Amino acid sequence: MSTQRPGLGRHGLDWILMGSVLVLTFLGALLVWSATSERDSLTGGDPTAFLRKTLVNVAIGLVLMVMVLATDHRWVRILAPFVYVGSLVGLVLVLVMGSTINGSKSWVQLGGMSIQPSEFAKLAVIIGMSLFVAERFEGRSRRQVGTGEVIGMLVIAGLPAGLILLQPDMGTTLVLAATVFGVLSVAGAPPKWLLGLFAGGLLGATVAIRLHVLKQYQIDRFLAFLNPDLDPRGAGYNVEQARTAVGNGGWFGQGLFHGSQTRSGFVPEQQTDFIFTVAGEELGLIGAGILIGLICLIVWRALVISRESRDIFGRAAAAGIACWFAFQAFQNIGMCMGIMPVTGVPLPFVSYGGSSMFAGMLAVGLLQNIHLRGAPALPTRFSPARVFTTR
């Protein structure tokens, strides 16, 4: 009888993960093309401009993914500290010489290309935290995560998070917080720490609002989320137009390149933050459901890879990537549906943007790298990932 694990081909790659990513990027390229083909102010009169740029981003991302999955896992861990330090340098450069777009100073111009270091910081934090806990426990009899380990991981996450808050980029900060929470959980942080961090996050958000730490446009976005009719031509405009576009789709949509809201250009930033509205309007509930299903497949495979990893680094890193993709997708789709505030985070593998695509593909490469070297782990007390029993 064959002992081949689900999702594996003869070469050992997780083909369910790979196939889901490829189909999702192909669908994303079509949606970006549809969102921009009629907008001459963006394309300069070339309806295929963003399609070509997206395909180039996907090609570069695939090369980066192959480089990571083909790298010996020992080198992945050796290079991890340099990746982390590099992300900090990039975030500092943003504050020093970055460009401000939509109220957030998040981009660095390199020639004719814009780089968003905060996208790479998500992966750097996951790798940094996972390596820290692995170095503390692998090869040692003591496997109980204590206060020292939790504080160490929080410091690793806190440095880039603080720099991202200074931009300010609340969307990425929220995604980072969810990712950190996931890594801590799988690493075995005590429940009292997890509950304390959750309560502290809620308290910090309340204090930030009360003391007017947030920018006015961020407060306006939150108020518009609570009541879109409060400022329908201002902060609530995006939410109203996004909900209208999604509602226009019905079951089967108006057809690719035929969405009325999309053709008219009523939804701002539709190729990036509000790309899901194109799927909802032009592909309908069925098509948008397929898109969500592909994201769920990617998250599921990441969790399975986490469970089957034979070392702490792989378990924590794969689980962190799963939390990153899951929460960011929920945040992006939720703001298009009006159930989450507008924060400006891209939809993984779908939204237009080089930095987001490159970071996502690097993460998939790391997942495949962990998978290729990871036989099913022997059960140990230090394995909270054993709760992921779905194959």
Solvent accessible surface area in square Angstrom, and as a share of the most:
residue,aa,sasa,rsa
1,M,232,1.03
2,S,92,0.59
3,T,130,0.76
4,Q,109,0.48
5,R,55,0.20
6,P,62,0.39
7,G,18,0.17
8,L,29,0.14
9,G,20,0.19
10,R,217,0.79
11,H,135,0.60
12,G,23,0.22
13,L,29,0.14
14,D,0,0.00
15,W,113,0.40
16,I,60,0.30
17,L,0,0.00
18,M,13,0.06
19,G,29,0.28
20,S,5,0.03
21,V,0,0.00
22,L,76,0.38
23,V,79,0.46
24,L,0,0.00
25,T,6,0.03
26,F,132,0.55
27,L,28,0.14
28,G,1,0.01
29,A,3,0.03
30,L,41,0.20
31,L,0,0.00
32,V,0,0.00
33,W,69,0.24
34,S,0,0.00
35,A,1,0.01
36,T,0,0.00
37,S,14,0.09
38,E,104,0.47
39,R,36,0.13
40,D,95,0.49
41,S,113,0.73
42,L,75,0.37
43,T,13,0.08
44,G,73,0.71
45,G,48,0.46
46,D,47,0.24
47,P,65,0.41
48,T,42,0.24
49,A,12,0.09
50,F,17,0.07
51,L,28,0.14
52,R,127,0.46
53,K,97,0.41
54,T,6,0.03
55,L,93,0.46
56,V,84,0.48
57,N,20,0.10
58,V,18,0.11
59,A,54,0.42
60,I,75,0.38
61,G,0,0.00
62,L,51,0.25
63,V,87,0.50
64,L,46,0.23
65,M,6,0.03
66,V,78,0.45
67,M,119,0.53
68,V,30,0.17
69,L,28,0.14
70,A,76,0.59
71,T,43,0.25
72,D,58,0.30
73,H,60,0.27
74,R,159,0.58
75,W,140,0.49
76,V,18,0.10
77,R,42,0.15
78,I,92,0.47
79,L,80,0.40
80,A,2,0.01
81,P,65,0.41
82,F,143,0.60
83,V,66,0.38
84,Y,28,0.10
85,V,82,0.47
86,G,40,0.39
87,S,8,0.05
88,L,34,0.17
89,V,79,0.46
90,G,14,0.14
91,L,0,0.00
92,V,68,0.39
93,L,72,0.36
94,V,0,0.00
95,L,50,0.25
96,V,106,0.61
97,M,107,0.48
98,G,14,0.13
99,S,32,0.21
100,T,88,0.51
101,I,75,0.38
102,N,87,0.45
103,G,34,0.33
104,S,15,0.09
105,K,60,0.25
106,S,1,0.00
107,W,61,0.21
108,V,7,0.04
109,Q,84,0.37
110,L,101,0.50
111,G,77,0.74
112,G,92,0.88
113,M,98,0.44
114,S,46,0.30
115,I,29,0.15
116,Q,25,0.11
117,P,10,0.06
118,S,0,0.00
119,E,2,0.01
120,F,52,0.22
121,A,0,0.00
122,K,0,0.00
123,L,12,0.06
124,A,0,0.00
125,V,0,0.00
126,I,0,0.00
127,I,13,0.07
128,G,10,0.09
129,M,0,0.00
130,S,0,0.00
131,L,22,0.11
132,F,54,0.22
133,V,0,0.00
134,A,0,0.00
135,E,100,0.45
136,R,92,0.34
137,F,1,0.00
138,E,57,0.26
139,G,83,0.80
140,R,140,0.51
141,S,116,0.75
142,R,133,0.49
143,R,96,0.35
144,Q,118,0.52
145,V,2,0.01
146,G,18,0.18
147,T,73,0.43
148,G,45,0.43
149,E,1,0.00
150,V,0,0.00
151,I,84,0.43
152,G,16,0.15
153,M,0,0.00
154,L,46,0.23
155,V,84,0.48
156,I,29,0.15
157,A,6,0.05
158,G,37,0.36
159,L,98,0.49
160,P,0,0.00
161,A,23,0.18
162,G,31,0.30
163,L,35,0.17
164,I,0,0.00
165,L,81,0.40
166,L,123,0.61
167,Q,7,0.03
168,P,19,0.12
169,D,13,0.07
170,M,54,0.24
171,G,0,0.00
172,T,4,0.02
173,T,21,0.12
174,L,66,0.33
175,V,0,0.00
176,L,2,0.01
177,A,58,0.45
178,A,26,0.20
179,T,0,0.00
180,V,15,0.08
181,F,78,0.33
182,G,7,0.07
183,V,0,0.00
184,L,0,0.00
185,S,38,0.24
186,V,14,0.08
187,A,1,0.01
188,G,18,0.17
189,A,7,0.06
190,P,22,0.14
191,P,99,0.62
192,K,150,0.64
193,W,59,0.21
194,L,26,0.13
195,L,126,0.63
196,G,43,0.42
197,L,54,0.27
198,F,123,0.51
199,A,58,0.45
200,G,40,0.38
201,G,46,0.44
202,L,105,0.52
203,L,118,0.59
204,G,39,0.37
205,A,55,0.42
206,T,68,0.40
207,V,63,0.36
208,A,19,0.15
209,I,65,0.33
210,R,189,0.69
211,L,124,0.61
212,H,140,0.63
213,V,102,0.59
214,L,34,0.17
215,K,106,0.45
216,Q,117,0.52
217,Y,62,0.24
218,Q,19,0.08
219,I,26,0.13
220,D,49,0.25
221,R,62,0.23
222,F,77,0.32
223,L,71,0.36
224,A,2,0.01
225,F,51,0.21
226,L,109,0.54
227,N,66,0.34
228,P,21,0.13
229,D,104,0.54
230,L,105,0.52
231,D,63,0.33
232,P,71,0.45
233,R,224,0.82
234,G,36,0.35
235,A,29,0.22
236,G,0,0.00
237,Y,68,0.26
238,N,36,0.19
239,V,3,0.01
240,E,52,0.23
241,Q,37,0.16
242,A,0,0.00
243,R,112,0.41
244,T,62,0.36
245,A,0,0.00
246,V,28,0.16
247,G,60,0.57
248,N,56,0.29
249,G,6,0.06
250,G,49,0.47
251,W,159,0.56
252,F,161,0.67
253,G,24,0.23
254,Q,70,0.31
255,G,28,0.27
256,L,50,0.25
257,F,58,0.24
258,H,127,0.57
259,G,0,0.00
260,S,55,0.36
261,Q,18,0.08
262,T,1,0.01
263,R,64,0.23
264,S,64,0.41
265,G,33,0.31
266,F,97,0.40
267,V,0,0.00
268,P,43,0.27
269,E,65,0.29
270,Q,0,0.00
271,Q,15,0.07
272,T,29,0.17
273,D,25,0.13
274,F,2,0.01
275,I,0,0.00
276,F,6,0.02
277,T,0,0.00
278,V,0,0.00
279,A,0,0.00
280,G,3,0.03
281,E,0,0.00
282,E,1,0.01
283,L,41,0.20
284,G,1,0.01
285,L,103,0.51
286,I,80,0.41
287,G,12,0.12
288,A,6,0.05
289,G,36,0.34
290,I,102,0.52
291,L,0,0.00
292,I,65,0.33
293,G,32,0.31
294,L,22,0.11
295,I,11,0.06
296,C,75,0.45
297,L,69,0.34
298,I,3,0.01
299,V,22,0.13
300,W,66,0.23
301,R,3,0.01
302,A,0,0.00
303,L,45,0.22
304,V,4,0.03
305,I,3,0.02
306,S,0,0.00
307,R,32,0.12
308,E,9,0.04
309,S,2,0.01
310,R,137,0.50
311,D,24,0.13
312,I,6,0.03
313,F,0,0.00
314,G,0,0.00
315,R,15,0.05
316,A,1,0.01
317,A,0,0.00
318,A,0,0.00
319,A,1,0.01
320,G,0,0.00
321,I,0,0.00
322,A,2,0.01
323,C,37,0.22
324,W,5,0.02
325,F,3,0.01
326,A,41,0.31
327,F,55,0.23
328,Q,2,0.01
329,A,5,0.04
330,F,103,0.43
331,Q,0,0.00
332,N,0,0.00
333,I,22,0.11
334,G,1,0.01
335,M,0,0.00
336,C,0,0.00
337,M,85,0.38
338,G,19,0.18
339,I,102,0.52
340,M,37,0.16
341,P,24,0.15
342,V,10,0.06
343,T,20,0.12
344,G,30,0.29
345,V,2,0.01
346,P,17,0.11
347,L,0,0.00
348,P,9,0.05
349,F,7,0.03
350,V,2,0.01
351,S,5,0.03
352,Y,50,0.19
353,G,21,0.21
354,G,18,0.18
355,S,8,0.05
356,S,14,0.09
357,M,7,0.03
358,F,15,0.06
359,A,0,0.00
360,G,4,0.04
361,M,0,0.00
362,L,35,0.17
363,A,0,0.00
364,V,0,0.00
365,G,0,0.00
366,L,4,0.02
367,L,0,0.00
368,Q,0,0.00
369,N,7,0.04
370,I,1,0.01
371,H,6,0.03
372,L,77,0.38
373,R,33,0.12
374,G,4,0.04
375,A,49,0.38
376,P,69,0.43
377,A,27,0.21
378,L,150,0.75
379,P,97,0.61
380,T,50,0.29
381,R,245,0.89
382,F,11,0.05
383,S,11,0.07
384,P,49,0.31
385,A,1,0.00
386,R,125,0.46
387,V,113,0.65
388,F,52,0.22
389,T,106,0.61
390,T,85,0.49
391,R,131,0.48
